[in-house]
Amino acid sequence: MQRHVNLFEPLELPCGAVLKNRIAKSAMSDSLGDGTGHPTAEQINLYLRWAEGGVAVSIVGEVQGNPGYAEKPGNLVLNEMSDLKSFRKLAENGGSNGALLWVQLGHAGALSYAPTSNPKGPSALDVPGLRCAEMSDDEIHQVPKEFARTARLAQQAGFGGVEVHAAHGFLLSQFLSPLFNKRCDNYGGPIQNRMRLLLASIDAIRAAVGPYFPIAVKLNSSDLLEGGFAEDEALQVVAALDQSSVDLIDISGGTYFPGAKSASDGSGHGPYFIQFAKRARKLTSKPLMLTGGFKTREQADEAVTSGAVDIVGLARALVLEPSLPNYWMKNRLREPAFPRFAEAPEGGVTAWYTMRLTEIGADEEVPEFGDLMLAVRDYDARDGARAEIWRSHFGNDTVALK
Ligand SMILES: Cc1cc2nc3c(=O)[nH]c(=O)nc-3n(C[C@H](O)[C@H](O)[C@H](O)COP(=O)(O)O)c2cc1C
């Protein structure tokens, strides 16, 4: 009979690292980098707040190895040009109170922030709101090396693990998706080819960090786009990951493709993607994490105690209440009040949550929900200002690897 696991039991990953409980702060691009790819004091405080709030692991979203393909100008950039001092401080604070702080290895590919990039993806695209060139073989071969370099530096700076971002329509997710990937070489066509870059990236990272360092993969169960990456193919990727050296598969879905449905804007009843997780469970013995739509302790308990997944990933709930795990652990039931936004513009909800992260980092959060359109305006203005700093700092420098 299956043993019923409690939300507050520890979990040992295949590499030997132990998570103190089953609650993760899912990757969020917090837009709190200083524009030169380095952490700010607010960002360091934000991860301290989450660590003190009781999470087992926090994942810093969209940490770039190559500044040429960032998702936003508030991303961190970790490569040999980086000053590791502030990264060490971030790792130390985000790793306090027994928490682990992981970095999410990002490369936005076709969705790279246009004001600071020349976006490139698996195939050239020219559709409303999205234009990119096709990557060359050499550029593809660089990608695993860049991820490995960033992972190694993260390890040296004191971070507790990495997550490879293969979800939400960014580079590795574009390679997986038949909608973005029209290549006719070893990286396109059947799913075995489309997952080649992801698997090569994992191998390169593992070789760089050794056997005892956690490597997770965030994977879409589906792009939620017609003709895109869908569940049956995602299950084939899960089966392949089962044979790889990853420690954790973090299941998500949706993309930030213009006009598409992203998980961070979702308002449906959660948890999302749980049926997929149950199918994935039959194909892998790797620990599974599920991110998307958790709003209550009951939902989180049920996902873990039922054996569907090993860890629940929370993003927006931990923006609304950074200390939620502590409240849940002490049975002081405090469910976050989720704001409802009528007629939010595309990306508006994500912008609102991002600005809330800024308030938490500055210890300025107020109980009332601020104005959505004001948040979007502040978010865009800040990105505009950071893009200037980014361009003057990085120029056209994309830090080539030998
Ligand atoms: C402000 C914000 C930024 C996000 N940035 C990232 C990111 O950098 N990487 C990532 O994998 N997911 C990112 N997400 C998506 C979340 O990790 C998560 O998949 C999604 O919000 C659904 O989970 P939730 O219902 O718990 O919010 C972001 C979400 C929000 C709200």
The ligand as an SDF file (V2000), in Angstrom:
LIG
                    3D

 31 33  0  0  0  0  0  0  0  0999 V2000
    5.5280   37.4330  -11.7430 C   0  0  0  0  0  0  0  0  0  0  0  0
    5.7310   36.0620  -12.3170 C   0  0  0  0  0  0  0  0  0  0  0  0
    6.9290   35.7760  -12.9470 C   0  0  0  0  0  0  0  0  0  0  0  0
    7.1500   34.4660  -13.4470 C   0  0  0  0  0  0  0  0  0  0  0  0
    8.3640   34.1690  -13.9890 N   0  0  0  0  0  0  0  0  0  0  0  0
    8.6680   32.8750  -14.2930 C   0  0  0  0  0  0  0  0  0  0  0  0
   10.0010   32.4880  -14.6420 C   0  0  0  0  0  0  0  0  0  0  0  0
   10.9160   33.2950  -14.6930 O   0  0  0  0  0  0  0  0  0  0  0  0
   10.2190   31.1820  -14.8950 N   0  0  0  0  0  0  0  0  0  0  0  0
    9.2230   30.2310  -14.8260 C   0  0  0  0  0  0  0  0  0  0  0  0
    9.4810   29.0550  -15.0720 O   0  0  0  0  0  0  0  0  0  0  0  0
    7.9670   30.5780  -14.5140 N   0  0  0  0  0  0  0  0  0  0  0  0
    7.6690   31.8620  -14.2170 C   0  0  0  0  0  0  0  0  0  0  0  0
    6.4110   32.2010  -13.8060 N   0  0  0  0  0  0  0  0  0  0  0  0
    5.3810   31.1550  -13.7720 C   0  0  0  0  0  0  0  0  0  0  0  0
    5.2850   30.4920  -12.4140 C   0  0  0  0  0  0  0  0  0  0  0  0
    6.4560   29.8080  -12.0400 O   0  0  0  0  0  0  0  0  0  0  0  0
    4.1290   29.4790  -12.3990 C   0  0  0  0  0  0  0  0  0  0  0  0
    4.4150   28.4770  -13.3480 O   0  0  0  0  0  0  0  0  0  0  0  0
    2.7780   30.1290  -12.7030 C   0  0  0  0  0  0  0  0  0  0  0  0
    2.6560   31.4030  -12.1000 O   0  0  0  0  0  0  0  0  0  0  0  0
    1.6400   29.2600  -12.2140 C   0  0  0  0  0  0  0  0  0  0  0  0
    1.7890   28.9980  -10.8350 O   0  0  0  0  0  0  0  0  0  0  0  0
    0.8810   29.7610   -9.7170 P   0  0  0  0  0  0  0  0  0  0  0  0
   -0.5320   29.4510  -10.0650 O   0  0  0  0  0  0  0  0  0  0  0  0
    1.3330   29.1790   -8.4140 O   0  0  0  0  0  0  0  0  0  0  0  0
    1.1620   31.2210   -9.8520 O   0  0  0  0  0  0  0  0  0  0  0  0
    6.1440   33.4750  -13.3310 C   0  0  0  0  0  0  0  0  0  0  0  0
    4.9440   33.8130  -12.7150 C   0  0  0  0  0  0  0  0  0  0  0  0
    4.7340   35.0780  -12.1990 C   0  0  0  0  0  0  0  0  0  0  0  0
    3.4280   35.3770  -11.5160 C   0  0  0  0  0  0  0  0  0  0  0  0
  1  2  1  0
  2  3  1  0
  2 30  2  0
  3  4  2  0
  4  5  1  0
  4 28  1  0
  5  6  2  0
  6  7  1  0
  6 13  1  0
  7  8  2  0
  7  9  1  0
  9 10  1  0
 10 11  2  0
 10 12  1  0
 12 13  2  0
 13 14  1  0
 14 15  1  0
 14 28  1  0
 15 16  1  0
 16 17  1  0
 16 18  1  0
 18 19  1  0
 18 20  1  0
 20 21  1  0
 20 22  1  0
 22 23  1  0
 23 24  1  0
 24 25  2  0
 24 26  1  0
 24 27  1  0
 28 29  2  0
 29 30  1  0
 30 31  1  0
M  END
$$$$
